[in-house]
């Protein structure tokens, strides 16, 4: 039983939305987790799916925490450092809850699908009905469970809706293999129509790849 304890511990730490990402990743694949924080998802993938995993994290505290767990994490910025990676260097590149905090989201998405054969992107949906209602009713920037910080101390600098992201993928000629909406607790729901997803999804999660004819 002692041999199973590290894997059990890793499974217990992972959030529901991170589990959804992990479920999209094939075992023993090559993975880059961009904005990996302290490496919770990366640790799960390494131990539970035996991936060849690498991480990139902006904060030194996150890097230190991940390295202390034996993970391969370097300090880096998604806006400036992704272009150092060769094309198709990974099977999957993951960007979880980070796109809205980047300075150039369009370039970041382009880099993700260049570096990885597939990319997994998730972000809070600023088009959700609660966000619209709070902004319209109070006249103040909304605070919700998925957008918990005040306007003056949030890292979010590009407020993206699910519809905005779909439009960006069309502009970049990026194929969406899978799309889902997620509630504030990380539980998935049916995507349905674009209008419905944009109104009811508190978060969006997408499996992407560059079109073969691009």
Rosetta blueprint (number, residue, H / E / L):
1 X L
2 X H
3 X H
4 X H
5 X H
6 X H
7 X H
8 X H
9 X H
10 X H
11 X H
12 X H
13 X H
14 X L
15 X L
16 X H
17 X H
18 X H
19 X H
20 X H
21 X H
22 X H
23 X H
24 X H
25 X L
26 X L
27 X L
28 X L
29 X L
30 X E
31 X E
32 X E
33 X E
34 X E
35 X L
36 X L
37 X L
38 X L
39 X L
40 X H
41 X H
42 X H
43 X H
44 X H
45 X H
46 X H
47 X H
48 X H
49 X L
50 X L
51 X L
52 X E
53 X E
54 X E
55 X E
56 X E
57 X E
58 X L
59 X L
60 X H
61 X H
62 X H
63 X H
64 X H
65 X H
66 X H
67 X H
68 X H
69 X L
70 X L
71 X L
72 X L
73 X E
74 X E
75 X E
76 X L
77 X L
78 X L
79 X L
80 X L
81 X L
82 X H
83 X H
84 X H
85 X L
86 X L
87 X L
88 X L
89 X L
90 X E
91 X E
92 X E
93 X E
94 X E
95 X E
96 X E
97 X L
98 X L
99 X H
100 X H
101 X H
102 X L
103 X L
104 X L
105 X H
106 X H
107 X H
108 X H
109 X H
110 X H
111 X H
112 X H
113 X H
114 X H
115 X H
116 X E
117 X E
118 X E
119 X E
120 X E
121 X E
122 X E
123 X E
124 X E
125 X L
126 X L
127 X L
128 X L
129 X H
130 X H
131 X H
132 X H
133 X H
134 X H
135 X H
136 X H
137 X H
138 X H
139 X L
140 X L
141 X L
142 X L
143 X L
144 X L
145 X L
146 X L
147 X L
148 X L
149 X L
150 X L
151 X L
152 X L
153 X L
154 X L
155 X L
156 X L
157 X L
158 X L
159 X L
160 X L
161 X L
162 X H
163 X H
164 X H
165 X H
166 X H
167 X H
168 X H
169 X H
170 X H
171 X H
172 X H
173 X L
174 X E
175 X E
176 X E
177 X E
178 X E
179 X E
180 X E
181 X E
182 X E
183 X L
184 X L
185 X L
186 X L
187 X L
188 X E
189 X E
190 X L
191 X L
192 X L
193 X L
194 X H
195 X H
196 X H
197 X H
198 X H
199 X H
200 X H
201 X L
202 X L
203 X E
204 X E
205 X E
206 X E
207 X E
208 X E
209 X E
210 X E
211 X L
212 X L
213 X L
214 X L
